[in-house]
Amino acid sequence: MTLRLNTLARIFAAAVTMATTLGVLAGSPSTAPGTDPWLRPAEVPAPPDNVPNPDRVHLGKVLFFEPRLSGSGFLSCASCHNPAMGWSDGLPTGFGHDFKRLGRATPTILNTVYQPLLMWDGRKPNLEEQALGPIEAVGEMNLPLDELPKRLGAINGYLALFEKAYPGEGITKQTVGKALASFERTIVSTTSPFDRWRKGDQRAVNESVKRGFELFQNKAACAKCHQGFNFTDNGFHNIGVRSLGDTEDEGRFAHRKIKVLKGAFKTPTLRDVELTAPYMHNGIYRTLEEVIDHYDRGGDTKTNLSPNMQALNLTTQEKQDLVAFMKSLTGDPMRVVLPQLPY
């Protein structure tokens, strides 16, 4: 019997060692590079026909800050996706053509390269298509895509930039989308205190953060939807967010007529979440504390509510620990130098 117990103990110890190495035990940082699912992979995916290079990224960056991509000549991609505000705009909902309010919050574009479906309702399948969507949307930048080549071709300097980036392809709506996508593929999360801890630096975060990560995976059940290094399952869920108007936003259901998707919106990344308030698809919450309270009470609107949404009964300390953990996901500042626009 003693021999058998000793054998079992050795097996258990070996299993614990392996689990710790792989980072699968709650709250245990990984020490093996490339094996921790909570750390961003070094590789940034791209389609074969639009692999980024310096010329493509530069052109995309110029176009990203180019207000002449809008019908009015006042709005650029950066008007809503401001790098100084977590690549969002700090507003409850965005604004578009004629400075009219839009119905949804502006999501960050950080780490969108890793997402298979884009926009709150997932209606765009890749960065190339998503980049063109706001340009032609009447309520947003309001510039018909057929006018793009003529408008950019009339600006000295763009012909050379497009020829360097996409030799022989010219200025087309397709090359505009590809260039913008190439720049957006460089907008990825940087190293955060949480990442340093996962890589083995025990002093990178405090005990509150460590407790918060444990809660995140277990009692608070956040990891059911906010999974992996990007803290999203890339899925769509109705989490019971209260509507601010008379009209209900159908979310993903508008594009996929499946009952469970009515009122469902994409799970956003939590990377740099501290920088991207207000929160939710309609910007209803201004602080992370309010977001935690929403989940703690199991949501507000119960119709078609996701089964993952249940009251949590968190203590005040547990709520504080969850907020501390989420703030630990704020990465090192990304240095962005504004480009000179062609004239």
C-alpha positions in Angstrom: 0.0 0.0 0.0 2.8 2.5 0.9 4.6 1.7 -2.4 1.4 2.3 -4.3 0.7 5.7 -2.5 4.3 6.8 -3.2 3.9 5.9 -6.9 0.6 7.9 -7.1 2.3 10.8 -5.4 5.1 10.8 -7.9 2.6 10.6 -10.8 0.6 13.5 -9.3 3.7 15.6 -8.8 4.8 15.0 -12.4 1.3 16.0 -13.6 1.4 19.2 -11.6 4.8 20.1 -13.0 3.7 19.5 -16.6 0.5 21.6 -16.0 2.5 24.4 -14.5 4.9 24.4 -17.5 2.0 24.6 -19.9 0.3 27.3 -17.9 -3.0 25.4 -17.6 -3.3 25.7 -13.8 -5.3 28.7 -12.8 -3.1 31.7 -12.2 0.2 29.8 -12.9 2.4 31.7 -15.4 4.0 29.8 -18.2 7.8 29.6 -18.5 7.9 28.0 -21.9 7.8 30.5 -24.8 5.1 29.9 -27.3 3.1 27.5 -25.1 1.0 30.0 -23.1 -2.4 30.6 -24.6 -2.7 33.9 -22.8 0.3 35.4 -24.6 0.0 36.9 -28.1 1.8 34.9 -30.8 4.6 36.6 -32.6 3.2 35.7 -36.0 0.7 38.2 -37.5 -1.5 36.5 -40.1 -2.1 38.0 -43.6 -3.6 36.7 -46.9 -1.2 35.5 -49.6 -2.2 38.4 -51.9 -1.6 41.1 -49.4 1.4 40.2 -47.3 2.5 43.5 -45.6 5.8 45.2 -46.5 7.1 48.6 -45.5 5.6 50.3 -48.7 2.2 48.8 -48.1 2.1 49.7 -44.4 3.3 53.3 -45.2 0.6 53.8 -47.8 -2.0 52.3 -45.5 -0.9 54.6 -42.7 -1.2 57.7 -44.9 -4.7 56.6 -46.0 -5.7 55.9 -42.4 -5.1 59.6 -41.5 -6.4 60.9 -44.9 -9.7 63.0 -44.4 -10.2 63.1 -48.2 -11.3 59.5 -48.0 -14.6 61.0 -46.8 -17.3 62.8 -48.8 -17.0 65.9 -46.7 -13.2 65.9 -46.7 -13.3 66.2 -42.9 -13.3 62.6 -41.6 -10.6 60.0 -41.7 -10.4 56.5 -40.2 -8.4 58.1 -37.4 -11.3 60.5 -36.6 -13.0 57.5 -34.8 -10.0 55.2 -34.3 -7.7 57.6 -32.5 -4.3 56.0 -31.5 -4.2 58.3 -28.4 -7.5 56.8 -27.2 -6.9 53.1 -27.5 -7.7 53.2 -31.2 -11.3 54.2 -30.4 -12.8 57.7 -29.8 -13.8 57.9 -26.1 -17.5 58.5 -27.0 -20.6 56.5 -26.1 -21.4 56.1 -29.8 -19.4 57.3 -32.8 -20.2 60.2 -35.1 -20.3 60.2 -38.9 -21.2 62.4 -41.9 -22.5 65.8 -40.9 -21.4 64.9 -37.4 -24.5 62.9 -36.8 -24.4 60.3 -34.0 -24.2 56.7 -34.9 -26.1 53.9 -33.2 -23.1 52.0 -31.9 -19.8 52.6 -30.0 -16.6 52.7 -32.0 -14.7 49.5 -31.3 -10.9 49.5 -31.0 -9.1 48.2 -34.0 -6.3 46.7 -31.7 -5.7 43.1 -32.6 -8.4 43.0 -35.3 -5.9 41.1 -37.4 -6.6 38.0 -35.2 -10.4 38.2 -35.6 -12.2 36.1 -38.2 -15.3 38.4 -38.3 -15.3 42.2 -37.9 -17.7 44.9 -36.7 -20.0 44.5 -33.7 -22.3 42.3 -35.8 -19.6 40.4 -37.7 -20.8 41.5 -41.1 -17.3 41.9 -42.5 -15.1 38.8 -43.0 -11.7 40.4 -43.3 -9.7 43.6 -42.8 -9.6 44.4 -46.5 -13.4 44.5 -46.7 -13.9 46.1 -43.3 -11.6 49.0 -44.2 -13.8 50.0 -47.1 -17.1 49.7 -45.2 -17.0 52.9 -43.2 -15.8 54.9 -46.3 -18.8 54.1 -48.4 -21.4 54.0 -45.5 -23.7 57.0 -46.0 -23.9 57.6 -42.3 -20.2 57.4 -41.7 -17.6 58.7 -44.2 -20.1 58.9 -47.1 -17.8 58.5 -50.1 -19.0 56.2 -52.9 -16.2 53.7 -53.6 -16.3 54.3 -57.3 -15.1 57.9 -56.6 -12.1 56.7 -54.7 -9.7 56.2 -57.7 -10.5 59.6 -59.2 -10.2 61.5 -56.0 -6.9 60.0 -54.9 -5.5 60.0 -58.5 -6.0 63.8 -58.6 -3.7 64.2 -55.5 0.0 64.5 -56.4 2.0 61.8 -54.7 -0.6 59.0 -54.5 0.3 57.5 -57.8 3.9 56.9 -56.8 2.8 55.6 -53.4 0.4 53.1 -54.9 2.9 52.0 -57.5 5.5 51.2 -54.9 3.1 49.4 -52.7 1.1 47.5 -55.4 3.1 47.6 -58.6 0.9 47.5 -61.7 -2.3 47.4 -59.8 -3.0 51.1 -59.8 -5.4 53.1 -57.5 -8.5 51.1 -57.1 -10.9 50.5 -54.2 -9.3 47.1 -53.8 -5.8 48.5 -53.4 -7.1 51.1 -51.0 -8.7 48.3 -48.9 -5.5 46.3 -49.0 -3.3 49.2 -48.0 -5.5 50.1 -45.1 -5.6 46.5 -44.0 -1.7 46.3 -44.2 -1.4 49.2 -41.8 -4.1 47.8 -39.4 -2.1 44.5 -39.2 0.6 46.5 -37.4 -1.8 47.6 -34.7 -1.3 44.8 -32.3 -1.2 44.6 -28.5 2.2 45.4 -26.8 3.6 43.8 -23.7 1.6 44.4 -20.6 2.2 43.8 -16.9 0.1 40.7 -17.2 2.3 39.4 -20.1 5.4 40.0 -18.0 3.9 38.0 -15.2 2.9 35.2 -17.5 6.5 35.1 -18.8 7.8 34.6 -15.2 8.2 38.0 -13.6 6.4 37.5 -10.3 6.8 41.2 -9.4 5.1 42.5 -12.6 1.7 42.4 -11.0 0.4 42.6 -7.4 -1.7 40.0 -5.5 -4.9 41.7 -6.5 -4.2 41.1 -10.1 -3.4 37.5 -9.5 -6.6 37.0 -7.5 -8.5 38.8 -10.3 -7.2 36.4 -12.9 -8.2 33.5 -10.8 -11.7 34.9 -10.5 -11.7 35.7 -14.2 -11.3 32.0 -15.0 -13.5 30.6 -12.3 -16.1 32.2 -10.1 -16.7 35.2 -12.4 -16.7 32.9 -15.5 -15.4 35.7 -17.8 -13.2 33.3 -19.6 -16.2 31.5 -21.0 -16.3 34.2 -23.7 -13.1 36.2 -23.1 -10.6 33.5 -24.1 -6.9 33.3 -25.0 -4.4 36.0 -25.6 -6.9 38.3 -27.2 -9.5 37.7 -24.5 -12.3 36.9 -26.9 -13.9 33.8 -28.3 -14.7 35.8 -31.5 -18.3 34.8 -30.9 -21.6 36.7 -30.5 -23.6 36.8 -27.3 -26.7 38.5 -25.9 -25.4 39.6 -22.5 -28.5 41.6 -21.5 -27.4 45.1 -22.2 -30.2 47.6 -21.7 -31.2 49.6 -24.8 -30.9 53.3 -24.7 -33.5 54.0 -27.3 -36.9 52.9 -28.5 -35.5 50.6 -31.2 -33.9 47.4 -30.3 -30.6 46.7 -32.0 -30.7 43.1 -33.4 -27.0 42.8 -33.6 -25.7 39.6 -35.3 -29.3 38.5 -36.0 -29.6 41.1 -38.7 -27.1 39.1 -40.8 -27.7 35.6 -39.5 -31.4 34.8 -38.9 -30.8 32.5 -36.0 -32.9 33.1 -32.9 -30.0 32.8 -30.4 -28.2 35.6 -32.2 -31.0 38.2 -31.6 -29.4 41.0 -29.6 -26.1 39.3 -29.8 -22.9 41.3 -30.3 -19.2 40.3 -30.8 -17.2 39.6 -27.7 -14.6 42.5 -27.7 -11.0 42.1 -26.9 -10.0 43.1 -23.3 -6.5 44.1 -24.4 -6.0 47.8 -23.5 -9.6 47.8 -22.2 -8.6 50.4 -19.6 -8.1 52.9 -22.5 -11.3 52.2 -24.5 -14.2 53.5 -22.3 -17.2 53.8 -22.6 -18.1 50.1 -22.8 -20.6 47.8 -24.5 -21.9 48.1 -28.1 -23.9 51.2 -27.2 -21.4 52.8 -24.8 -23.8 52.5 -21.8 -21.1 52.1 -19.2 -18.3 54.6 -18.5 -16.2 52.6 -16.1 -15.0 49.0 -15.7 -16.6 49.0 -12.3 -20.0 49.5 -14.0 -19.2 46.7 -16.4 -18.4 44.3 -13.5 -21.7 45.3 -11.8 -23.6 44.4 -15.0 -22.2 40.9 -15.1 -22.6 40.5 -11.3 -26.3 41.0 -11.6 -26.6 38.7 -14.6 -27.4 41.4 -17.1 -30.5 43.6 -17.3 -32.6 42.5 -20.3 -33.5 38.8 -19.9 -35.1 38.2 -23.3 -32.9 35.8 -25.3 -30.2 36.1 -22.7 -27.0 34.0 -23.2 -26.9 30.9 -20.9 -23.5 32.1 -19.8 -25.1 35.1 -18.0 -25.9 34.3 -14.4 -25.7 36.4 -11.2 -22.2 36.1 -9.7 -22.6 37.4 -6.1 -19.2 38.9 -6.1 -17.8 40.6 -3.0 -16.6 44.2 -3.1 -13.0 42.9 -2.9 -13.6 40.4 -5.8 -14.9 43.2 -8.0 -11.8 45.3 -7.2 -9.6 42.4 -8.0 -11.2 41.8 -11.4 -10.8 45.5 -12.3 -7.1 45.3 -11.2 -6.6 42.3 -13.5 -8.2 44.0 -16.5 -6.1 47.1 -16.0 -3.0 44.8 -16.0 -3.8 44.1 -19.7 -2.8 47.6 -20.7 0.2 47.3 -22.9 3.3 49.6 -23.3 2.4 52.8 -25.2 2.6 52.4 -29.0 4.6 55.1 -30.7 2.7 56.6 -33.6 4.2 59.2 -35.8 1.7 61.1 -38.0 2.4 60.8 -41.7 2.8 63.7 -44.1 -0.2 63.6 -46.5 0.4 64.0 -50.2 -0.7 67.2 -52.0 
